[in-house]
Every structure is written in C-alpha cells, then in structure tokens.
Amino acid sequence: STPAEKLLTQDPISATSLITGRGRAFQETDQLLGSDTFRGLIRAGREAFDIVILDTPPVGPVVAARYLVPYGDVVALVVRFATFSQSDLPSATQTLTENMGPDQALLTVLNHEPETRRRYPYYKDDYVG
C-alpha cells in the first residue's frame, strides 16, 4: 500500500472516508499546502469522492485556512457561541474572503456544542475557527 492509503480511514458505520494529518509538518505551511503533491491529493479526492471537506485549525492563530480556502467550493466559518470577542469575527471573515475566488461562497455557522474543547483540544476559547 502507498503512504496515502495508510492514512485513509473508512468509517465502519457510513460510507465516509477520512484522511487524517500525521502531526506537525517539518515544511512551512505555504510550501506544503502550495505544493504540486498537495494539489494532486485534492484533485484525486475530488475525482474519487462526491464531497471533499478540508478541516483547518482556527482562523487567525494558524495560517492553514488561508492556504486551503482556494481549494473549496464553499467555505464554512464555524464560530463558537459566547466564547470569542465579537470583534474577532470581522477579522476572520476578512481573512477568508481575501483568499476566496469569485465563485466561492462563505457560510458562517454558529456552533453551541459544549464538548468541542474536550474533543478538539487545539481549539482555545479565544480562537475563531
């Protein structure tokens, strides 16, 4: 099997497949996400699956979302209810829209999932993601 096949996980209940990251990369984000290899991975995903979702760390403290936005048809900005300053939302929205193409749509989702912090420990109270 190839290295990519080793990262592909099949959900036993649904037809969902998942490719997970393997931890911290030793390359700069722009080099990694702007590479021909990554573009090929996205192309292969679009050919093999009906829907491709790219989940990123929060917008702001981490730059990954800026590099992944151009790959999406729809960009979803998920904000956690009552855990961030309202002044952070315009900044996060601007960061995303500056990197979006003219045919992309921005969807803002208000999340009030009380267990997000426990399941996703890299999310901090002051992050918008």
Steps between C-alpha positions, in 0.01 A plus 500: 500500500605860439562753780171676408307171528638453851346836600157420355251384763154361422217569744350158587146640523478721192665533162719782632874487442745717689860599439653627820814704553797333659603776733724801462657544158865585461430722198360852506121509455517691170749248355296201613151621402620673184688199368420298189466194726226664707319628188514143366351366823210745475445412132500128582255558786261692274514218243452221754236651731171686468588753772842610626518689831824666611498567873750756625621632831340829610536807279741753644757323712575243228545583128384167352147625424641780282671245277210252491220748420571505123443122481140519621171555322347623825689638798340440839605723788394332823488727804438378851217676680597735784870407507666766287490873467255623237782715367682182387228400251557781247874430502449126441244571227738742330787249514285240326336726241838647399608148402175389336430495129202676339299176468542393862237551769561571869272330750519606863385241755428576864599199710381443854650155554606494866750216456705651216793583728524147633485336157725755327762609753678735255195730502542776756225722640624806314540331160261545214514195279 
